Amino acid sequence: MNRRQCSVALWACLTLIIQFACSSTSSLSAGPQMKDQLQNQNNTSAPNDPYLWLEDVEGESALKWVRERNQRSTVPLESRPEYKKMEAEIRKILLAKDRIPSVMYESGHVYNFWQDEKHVRGIWRRMPLKAFQKQSTQWEILIDLDQLAREENENWVWQGANFLHPHAKRAMITLSRGGKDAAVEREWDLRTRAFVKDGFVVPEAKSNVDWMNENALLVATEMGPNSMTKAGYPRQVRLWTRGQSLAQSKLLLEVGENDMSAYAWTRVTSKGTYHFVSRVINFWESRIFLLGADQSLIPLPIPQDVDVQGVHDHFAYMILRSAWQTKSRTFPQGSLVSIDLDQLSAEPQLMLEPTARMSPTSTLSTRDAVFVQTIDNVKGGAFRLSRVDNSWKAEPTTFPTEGDLSLMSSDSKDNVVLALYESFLTPPQLLLGQDGNGKFDVQVLRTIPERFRGQDLVSEQREAVSADGTRIPYFIVRHKNTKMDGQTPTILYGYGGFEVSMTPFYLGATGKIWLEEGGAWVLANIRGGGEFGPRWHQAALLKNRQKAFDDFIAISEDLIHHKVTSPSKLAIMGGSNGGLLVGATFTQRPDLFRAVVCQVPLLDMLRYHKLLAGHSWMAEYGDPDDPEMAQVIQRYSPYQNVTKDKSYPTVFFMTSTKDDRVHPGHARKMAARMEEFGHKFEYYENIEGGHGAAANLEQRIHFQALTYTFLRRELGL
């Protein structure tokens, strides 16, 4: 996993929330660390906060408060007639037998994690690619998570598998209790289809594990007192050899407690195996080392803020978050650039240069090429890059480009690329790209039937003008006969942070329960995201955070100005950083909205850095302990800006007790403050589910049905 993938994984709830709400495709205790944290902070950093006790995640009083408000909100919503109807529609779509399996390609097989009504927790399974191409349905089940949870009396939630390359005979399986980021790592044998007796097991922690070789792991995990950073991630990378205890493993790198984490990963290519160790300074900067044959750390001669993507042959390649001046040239911001790992003194080479509207976002490596996923005017595309005459040659692929294209998986041993294509009104298509005979062929492997009447709808891309004059694109999906009279119930969804791009995706259940009923759905492409590369993200970074909120407000005003909707018919929705977005927006401009869905949010921005993983996001938001940054943050922090004398839209706060990334105290405290001031709100906290707010399909169905019942009630659909 490269550093960008690590960053995206840290904010994966964005994808999860969107999938739960729109698509048709899959216990944190207040332990000693948390209790010490609360004891150290409660009387120092927020002495006038009456709701600090709600930060005690599983404290008796806090959970009593949660259950009372859960009951107060869910019972009336579940009793409404539209709840049962929508719950049935959502269930039908999320449990459909003809869903496209999300697959990963490895050593001639496709692997898939699948959930349905029989496998609520899920099964991990595989099939030969050739059989999958022939539409076979005969999967080999490797792990039945429901059965495993029963046998071990554990609330296991699947978090993935990390294969031993190049032949994938073993894998490290990641299992979470209740959906937490903290997880257990266990060694699995693909040949015997069983956990390895006396194999590698990393106890529950926020760990990073990768293979060194068949008998050794690179491990970053909790190793006792003072072994974790202030952000709650490992400070050490260790080499753990089979037969040793974890305590006997060899220390390779230790980072400071103010760094974000220590990290390590391995890349196997057609030319060799490369191991990397990283000091992750903050969310956007790392010091990366190549692990030498003698286990020495060789620093890579690259800027600290590059986004290292992977390795092809003996070339490491990266996306530049800022311009890079080398001895012979300047590489523009957003470029894809490579360095030679066998000759670190050699000059870097340009692989792909961005344009004003197009930028590379992620990559996959095959045996003969690097495939680059791009975003061009907020639509997906891909290039194939290969080595020709000691330089890189870029060619466009024949993957479709009018919607969203996601490169999913590849293998460095052959020339296979799996990708997913979809748009708001086009059902997902699972695609297989293959090199051969000098050409690149694309085959549709799977698609699904329409989940709603897309022929009755239209998708448009529009622009709003923000407060500083910047033109901000957004998409609107509506019935083609919508009257522009301001009476259309409309949901505006946004995120605006961490360089995450909001691109078109199939609307699935939302199309059925919202768009078919006459509602409109809008996706914002505000600054803070990655829609136009690093510059779009950095425009709303740190002291410029308000620009993301201004952009969101501008889109809201544009929708109202053009009479798509009106304040009495407009709702906003966002999760995680998007929860901060909608929180800041409704407290600044309550006159624009009727309803707000605020999911797993950050809301107390003067304390975010002291709660769970919050310390790791200071490169995005700034340090509230810095007086200058505190003034900036104070002006938009929702918890500090909700007042008694304003009239606010009704807010539905949704979070999870088991979210060990964004503290549930954010939602709890904001709801408590609104209750104190007499403002209307709804509250639902799933007792498990992690940062995605749902641990299994049944919880996802419930989560989504509550959301849309609330929205239909408030907007009158």
Secondary structure as the mmCIF struct_conf table of DSSP 4:
data_model
#
loop_
_struct_conf.conf_type_id
_struct_conf.id
_struct_conf.beg_label_comp_id
_struct_conf.beg_label_asym_id
_struct_conf.beg_label_seq_id
_struct_conf.end_label_comp_id
_struct_conf.end_label_asym_id
_struct_conf.end_label_seq_id
HELX_RH_AL_P HELX_RH_AL_P1 ARG A 3 LEU A 10
TURN_TY1_P TURN_TY1_P1 TRP A 11 ALA A 12
HELX_RH_AL_P HELX_RH_AL_P2 CYS A 13 CYS A 22
HELX_RH_AL_P HELX_RH_AL_P3 PRO A 32 GLN A 41
TURN_TY1_P TURN_TY1_P2 ASN A 42 SER A 45
TURN_TY1_P TURN_TY1_P3 PRO A 47 ASN A 48
TURN_TY1_P TURN_TY1_P4 PRO A 50 TYR A 51
HELX_RH_3T_P HELX_RH_3T_P1 LEU A 52 GLU A 55
BEND BEND1 ASP A 56 ASP A 56
TURN_TY1_P TURN_TY1_P5 VAL A 57 GLU A 58
HELX_RH_AL_P HELX_RH_AL_P4 GLU A 60 GLU A 78
TURN_TY1_P TURN_TY1_P6 SER A 79 SER A 79
BEND BEND2 ARG A 80 ARG A 80
HELX_RH_AL_P HELX_RH_AL_P5 PRO A 81 LEU A 94
TURN_TY1_P TURN_TY1_P7 LEU A 95 LEU A 95
TURN_TY1_P TURN_TY1_P8 LYS A 97 ASP A 98
HELX_LH_PP_P HELX_LH_PP_P1 ARG A 99 PRO A 101
STRN STRN1 VAL A 103 GLU A 106
TURN_TY1_P TURN_TY1_P9 SER A 107 GLY A 108
STRN STRN2 HIS A 109 TRP A 114
BEND BEND3 GLU A 117 LYS A 118
BEND BEND4 VAL A 120 ARG A 121
STRN STRN3 ILE A 123 PRO A 128
HELX_RH_AL_P HELX_RH_AL_P6 LEU A 129 GLN A 133
TURN_TY1_P TURN_TY1_P10 LYS A 134 GLN A 135
STRN STRN4 GLU A 140 ASP A 144
HELX_RH_AL_P HELX_RH_AL_P7 LEU A 145 GLU A 152
TURN_TY1_P TURN_TY1_P11 ASN A 153 ASN A 153
STRN STRN5 TRP A 156 PHE A 163
HELX_LH_PP_P HELX_LH_PP_P2 LEU A 164 LEU A 164
TURN_TY1_P TURN_TY1_P12 HIS A 165 HIS A 167
STRN STRN6 ARG A 170 ARG A 177
TURN_TY1_P TURN_TY1_P13 GLY A 178 GLY A 179
BEND BEND5 ASP A 181 ASP A 181
STRN STRN7 ALA A 183 ASP A 189
TURN_TY1_P TURN_TY1_P14 LEU A 190 ARG A 193
STRN STRN8 ALA A 194 PHE A 195
HELX_LH_PP_P HELX_LH_PP_P3 VAL A 196 VAL A 196
TURN_TY1_P TURN_TY1_P15 LYS A 197 ASP A 198
STRN STRN9 VAL A 201 ALA A 205
BEND BEND6 LYS A 206 LYS A 206
STRN STRN10 ASN A 208 ASN A 213
TURN_TY1_P TURN_TY1_P16 GLU A 214 ASN A 215
STRN STRN11 ALA A 216 ALA A 220
BEND BEND7 GLY A 224 GLY A 224
TURN_TY1_P TURN_TY1_P17 PRO A 225 ASN A 226
STRN STRN12 MET A 228 MET A 228
TURN_TY1_P TURN_TY1_P18 LYS A 230 ALA A 231
BEND BEND8 GLY A 232 TYR A 233
STRN STRN13 PRO A 234 PRO A 234
BEND BEND9 ARG A 235 ARG A 235
STRN STRN14 GLN A 236 THR A 241
TURN_TY1_P TURN_TY1_P19 ARG A 242 GLY A 243
BEND BEND10 GLN A 244 GLN A 244
HELX_RH_3T_P HELX_RH_3T_P2 LEU A 246 GLN A 248
BEND BEND11 SER A 249 SER A 249
STRN STRN15 LYS A 250 GLU A 254
TURN_TY1_P TURN_TY1_P20 GLU A 257 ASN A 258
BEND BEND12 ASP A 259 MET A 260
STRN STRN16 SER A 261 THR A 269
TURN_TY1_P TURN_TY1_P21 SER A 270 LYS A 271
STRN STRN17 GLY A 272 ASN A 282
TURN_TY1_P TURN_TY1_P22 PHE A 283 TRP A 284
STRN STRN18 GLU A 285 LEU A 291
HELX_LH_PP_P HELX_LH_PP_P4 GLY A 292 GLY A 292
TURN_TY1_P TURN_TY1_P23 ALA A 293 ASP A 294
BEND BEND13 GLN A 295 GLN A 295
STRN STRN19 LEU A 297 PRO A 299
BEND BEND14 PRO A 301 ILE A 302
TURN_TY1_P TURN_TY1_P24 GLN A 304 ASP A 305
STRN STRN20 ASP A 307 HIS A 312
TURN_TY1_P TURN_TY1_P25 ASP A 313 HIS A 314
STRN STRN21 PHE A 315 ILE A 319
BEND BEND15 ARG A 321 SER A 322
STRN STRN22 TRP A 324 GLN A 325
BEND BEND16 LYS A 327 SER A 328
STRN STRN23 THR A 330 PHE A 331
HELX_LH_PP_P HELX_LH_PP_P5 PRO A 332 PRO A 332
TURN_TY1_P TURN_TY1_P26 GLN A 333 GLY A 334
STRN STRN24 LEU A 336 ASP A 340
TURN_TY1_P TURN_TY1_P27 LEU A 341 ASP A 342
TURN_TY1_P TURN_TY1_P28 LEU A 344 SER A 345
BEND BEND17 ALA A 346 ALA A 346
HELX_LH_PP_P HELX_LH_PP_P6 GLU A 347 PRO A 348
STRN STRN25 GLN A 349 LEU A 352
BEND BEND18 ALA A 356 ARG A 357
STRN STRN26 MET A 358 SER A 365
BEND BEND19 ARG A 367 ASP A 368
STRN STRN27 VAL A 370 ASP A 376
TURN_TY1_P TURN_TY1_P29 ASN A 377 VAL A 378
STRN STRN28 LYS A 379 VAL A 388
TURN_TY1_P TURN_TY1_P30 ASP A 389 ASN A 390
STRN STRN29 SER A 391 PRO A 396
BEND BEND20 THR A 398 PHE A 399
BEND BEND21 GLU A 402 GLY A 403
STRN STRN30 ASP A 404 SER A 410
TURN_TY1_P TURN_TY1_P31 SER A 412 LYS A 413
BEND BEND22 ASP A 414 ASP A 414
STRN STRN31 VAL A 416 GLU A 422
BEND BEND23 PHE A 424 THR A 426
STRN STRN32 GLN A 429 GLY A 436
TURN_TY1_P TURN_TY1_P32 ASN A 437 GLY A 438
STRN STRN33 LYS A 439 THR A 447
BEND BEND24 ARG A 451 PHE A 452
HELX_RH_3T_P HELX_RH_3T_P3 GLY A 454 ASP A 456
STRN STRN34 LEU A 457 VAL A 465
TURN_TY1_P TURN_TY1_P33 ALA A 467 ASP A 468
BEND BEND25 GLY A 469 GLY A 469
STRN STRN35 ARG A 471 HIS A 479
TURN_TY1_P TURN_TY1_P34 LYS A 480 ASN A 481
BEND BEND26 MET A 484 GLY A 486
STRN STRN36 THR A 490 TYR A 493
TURN_TY1_P TURN_TY1_P35 PHE A 498 GLU A 499
HELX_RH_AL_P HELX_RH_AL_P8 GLY A 508 THR A 510
HELX_RH_PI_P HELX_RH_PI_P1 GLY A 511 LEU A 515
TURN_TY1_P TURN_TY1_P36 GLU A 516 GLY A 518
STRN STRN37 ALA A 520 ALA A 524
TURN_TY1_P TURN_TY1_P37 ARG A 527 GLY A 528
BEND BEND27 GLY A 529 GLY A 530
TURN_TY1_P TURN_TY1_P38 GLU A 531 PHE A 532
HELX_RH_AL_P HELX_RH_AL_P9 PRO A 534 GLN A 538
TURN_TY1_P TURN_TY1_P39 ALA A 539 ALA A 540
BEND BEND28 LEU A 541 LEU A 541
HELX_RH_3T_P HELX_RH_3T_P4 LEU A 542 ASN A 544
TURN_TY1_P TURN_TY1_P40 ARG A 545 ARG A 545
HELX_RH_AL_P HELX_RH_AL_P10 GLN A 546 HIS A 561
TURN_TY1_P TURN_TY1_P41 HIS A 562 LYS A 563
BEND BEND29 VAL A 564 VAL A 564
HELX_RH_3T_P HELX_RH_3T_P5 PRO A 567 LYS A 569
STRN STRN38 LEU A 570 GLY A 575
TURN_TY1_P TURN_TY1_P42 SER A 576 SER A 576
HELX_RH_AL_P HELX_RH_AL_P11 ASN A 577 GLN A 588
HELX_RH_3T_P HELX_RH_3T_P6 PRO A 590 LEU A 592
BEND BEND30 ARG A 594 ARG A 594
STRN STRN39 ALA A 595 GLN A 599
BEND BEND31 VAL A 600 VAL A 600
TURN_TY1_P TURN_TY1_P43 MET A 605 ARG A 607
HELX_RH_3T_P HELX_RH_3T_P7 TYR A 608 LYS A 610
BEND BEND32 LEU A 611 LEU A 611
HELX_RH_3T_P HELX_RH_3T_P8 LEU A 612 TRP A 617
HELX_RH_AL_P HELX_RH_AL_P12 MET A 618 TYR A 621
TURN_TY1_P TURN_TY1_P44 PRO A 624 ASP A 625
BEND BEND33 ASP A 626 ASP A 626
HELX_RH_AL_P HELX_RH_AL_P13 PRO A 627 TYR A 636
HELX_RH_AL_P HELX_RH_AL_P14 PRO A 638 ASN A 641
TURN_TY1_P TURN_TY1_P45 LYS A 644 ASP A 645
BEND BEND34 LYS A 646 LYS A 646
STRN STRN40 THR A 650 SER A 656
TURN_TY1_P TURN_TY1_P46 THR A 657 LYS A 658
BEND BEND35 ASP A 660 VAL A 662
TURN_TY1_P TURN_TY1_P47 PRO A 664 PRO A 664
HELX_RH_AL_P HELX_RH_AL_P15 GLY A 665 GLU A 676
TURN_TY1_P TURN_TY1_P48 PHE A 677 GLY A 678
STRN STRN41 PHE A 681 ASN A 686
BEND BEND36 ILE A 687 GLU A 688
HELX_RH_3T_P HELX_RH_3T_P9 GLY A 690 GLY A 692
TURN_TY1_P TURN_TY1_P49 ALA A 693 ALA A 693
BEND BEND37 ALA A 695 ASN A 696
HELX_RH_AL_P HELX_RH_AL_P16 LEU A 697 LEU A 715
TURN_TY1_P TURN_TY1_P50 GLY A 716 GLY A 716
#
